[in-house]
Amino acid sequence: MSSQANAAADGLEGLLARSFCHGSGLEANQLIHEVRQQIEAEQGRAVNYEVALNGRSWEYLRQTVAPRLALFLRSKRLTTLSCGHAFISLFLDQELYFIRVQDFFEHLRRVEGIDREAFDGMVQRWEETGRRAVAALPPRGAGGQDGAGGQDGAGGQDGASGQDEA
């Protein structure tokens, strides 16, 4: 197996191993509500970002979700380091995994072999590129929106959910 294939396998499997809770996707609404309440009780606030893998791999998480998630955090005035109350609801087949956003980004750095300084630079580029891409979007209702709360299914509100189902 190539080192790239090893990284991809370690990426998704390792990420799932970092989940702090999981259950059936059929009970998603109840589970998300319970996890949100737990984090709000501990942290005073909870921010959820939903990701549906739908057969996609670690590459999708690395190349698409990570930049969108960084931009989503920025819209909430958070950073990849100051988001202890943010969590990902990751749908994989019929299962739902809950992963702390900080754990997701730390795992990404480890699997990709990126040091903190290089990672911070990468996040800054994602934020800058994302802001330009969002500014170039047509206004709501002018086409191109999917009705899911943001561009390409990404978006959401505090206490609710961002979504990534492009």
PyMOL commands that set and color helices and strands:
alter all, ss='L'
color gray80, all
select helices_A, chain A and resi 3-17+25-43+58-75+101-112+116-135+151-153
alter helices_A, ss='H'
color red, helices_A
select strands_A, chain A and resi 21-24+47-52+86-92+95-100+161-164
alter strands_A, ss='S'
color yellow, strands_A
deselect
rebuild
show_as cartoon
